Amino acid sequence: MELSENTIILYCASTQYLNTLNIFFTMNKGDLIDKIAEGAGLKKTDAAAALNATLDAITNALKGGEKITLVGFGSLDVAYRNARKGINPSTQKEIKIGDKVTVKFKAGKELAAAVDNKTLKTSLKKEEKKPAKKK
């Protein structure tokens, strides 16, 4: 397919339009493998193996109760959550939520600073919630 100046302008305009609608595209595992392969100059199979090994190492460390700290990126840790009462939003009935162990992520300073930009602030800014009407 041959790209013309009109095609590029249309693409830019459509991308800008989608961003104004707060539509974001999700990166999946395959996309991440492509980025790793491109960034590190690896074959996709090698990048996939590296990513899988990394995810396995992180999972196994968290299973063992270890905390993982990647300086500048963030930290992962496990935490215990007590059983509690909640409300089913569709029925408004009280439900019991069991205790569980969950994973917590805290962004590092460099990651937090990198994503704290004007474009994302504008795109993600939510309208103030209006109070719900009483029945």
ZIJO-V846153 format. One record per pair of residues at least 24 apart in sequence whose C-alpha atoms are under 10 Angstrom apart, sorted by sequence separation. I is the first residue (numbers start at 1). GAP is how many residues later the second one is. D is the distance in whole Angstrom. If there is no record, write none. Layout:
# ZIJO-V846153
i: <I;I>
gap: <GAP;GAP>
d: <D;D>
This chain:
# ZIJO-V846153
i: <78;79;77;78;79;77;78;76;77;78;76;77;75;76;77;75;76;74;75;76;74;75;73;74;75;73;74;72;73;74;65;67;69;71;72;73;74;67;68;69;70;71;72;73;74;63;69;70;71;72;73;74;69;71;72;73;62;63;71;72;62;72;73;22;24;19;22;23;19;22;23;20;21;22;19;20;22;19>
gap: <24;24;25;25;25;26;26;27;27;27;28;28;29;29;29;30;30;31;31;31;32;32;33;33;33;34;34;35;35;35;36;36;36;36;36;36;36;37;37;37;37;37;37;37;37;38;38;38;38;38;38;38;39;39;39;39;40;40;40;40;41;41;41;98;99;100;100;100;101;101;101;102;102;102;103;103;103;104>
d: <6;6;8;5;7;6;6;7;5;9;6;7;8;5;9;6;7;7;5;9;5;7;9;4;7;6;4;8;5;8;10;10;10;10;5;7;9;10;10;9;9;7;6;6;7;10;10;8;9;5;5;9;9;9;6;8;10;10;10;9;8;10;10;10;9;9;9;9;10;6;10;9;8;7;10;7;9;7>
